[in-house]
Amino acid sequence: MIEITNLQKTFGELEVLKNISLNIMDHEIYGLVGKSGAGKSTLLRCINGLETYSAGKLLVNGIEIKGLNKKELRLYRKNIGMIFQDFPMLSRKTVYENIAYPMKCWKYGKDDIEKRVKELAGIVGITDKLEQKPDTLSGGQKQRAAIARALSMNPEILLSDEATSALDPVTTKSILDLLKDINEKLGITIIMVTHQMEVVRSVCQKVSLLENGKIVESGDVQELFLKQPEAFRRFLGNEEITSLPEGVNIQIMLRKNDDSGKILSRIAKELQVEYTVCGGKMESYRGENLGDFIINIKNEDAPDVRKFLNHEHAVWHELSGRS
Ligand SMILES: Nc1ncnc2c1ncn2[C@@H]1O[C@H](COP(=O)(O)OP(=O)(O)OP(=O)(O)O)[C@@H](O)[C@H]1O
């Protein structure tokens, strides 16, 4: 478990992390999202022991990272794999040698290395690429090789810093599926730094949203989608719904496994209210479909509709349109 309490980090005068507190449970996939410069990578580097922090606590499996000496830190970092946006590889070495590199540094035997490299190549699906040089691989294949290398020391934690940002949508999906698979099969805790909401939707169970070095929202991804707190809406760009029609505009969230899908027809039938659907979408959250509809109603119908939605325990938000 990773327990972060009131973590602070400064670079000179610049406060980059301001009282960050969050817990990441074992085997979880946890997203850290936010705009460029929010402090996501710095937080990841603190977790990895690559940066020290100015104040606060950062405990991994009960051990304070700041208190580790050089040797302990090296051992600690052995337990953490890391992947990046630009999948850095040793270009003169083969894919096999790249994956084997951390094990070689830790003086593993040749046979053990060979067994592990082949096993990892099988897991990430690049068995036929082992003798090639990284430059001859596609971006997705390079990231697969980088994931294999990051897993070579059998880490409990995998840190991913924008690992899919440089990939096209289809390759992104295949890498995200792979990470989800690794999390499920190997039980590895994964922390995903990203600015792409799609990454969070597809794989993360929990997420923290950082703005300007502070956590402004944290929680279960599906719950945050339903509640859409203001900072989350801002990040999703939902506050930018422009030119909504006159009258009252209501966003009704559609949850899984309930009757929320019938709510529109019930508004028409039971309240005899006419509405226009002026927006809506369905999206997959770790394979579960969640969505919303935006309806426009007349001002005079609004009190009845609000009352009805509350009575039905619907999750809804009134949208203020901007024209
Ligand atoms: N080594 C450093 N020295 C000084 N300032 C730094 C250093 N590393 C990061 N910063 C500053 O800290 C702030 C947060 O940077 P960080 O890279 O953590 O943000 P981020 O959310 O990961 O951004 P991005 O999505 O663009 O990678 C930025 O203002 C950045 O300029």
The ligand as an ORCA input file, in Angstrom:
! r2SCAN-3c Opt
* xyz 0 1
  N      13.806     19.466    -11.929
  C      13.013     20.514    -11.907
  N      13.468     21.737    -11.579
  C      12.654     22.817    -11.520
  N      11.329     22.786    -11.788
  C      10.820     21.593    -12.127
  C      11.603     20.394    -12.207
  N      10.794     19.358    -12.553
  C       9.569     19.882    -12.695
  N       9.565     21.205    -12.445
  C       8.387     22.101    -12.476
  O       7.401     21.521    -11.651
  C       6.099     21.737    -12.195
  C       5.389     20.403    -12.331
  O       6.048     19.621    -13.326
  P       5.607     18.124    -13.647
  O       6.510     17.636    -14.732
  O       5.545     17.359    -12.393
  O       4.128     18.363    -14.198
  P       3.202     17.376    -15.000
  O       1.841     17.516    -14.443
  O       3.797     16.012    -15.005
  O       3.270     18.007    -16.454
  P       3.317     17.306    -17.899
  O       1.969     16.673    -18.104
  O       3.568     18.437    -18.846
  O       4.443     16.308    -17.860
  C       6.318     22.476    -13.500
  O       6.101     23.840    -13.259
  C       7.757     22.195    -13.842
  O       8.306     23.245    -14.597
*
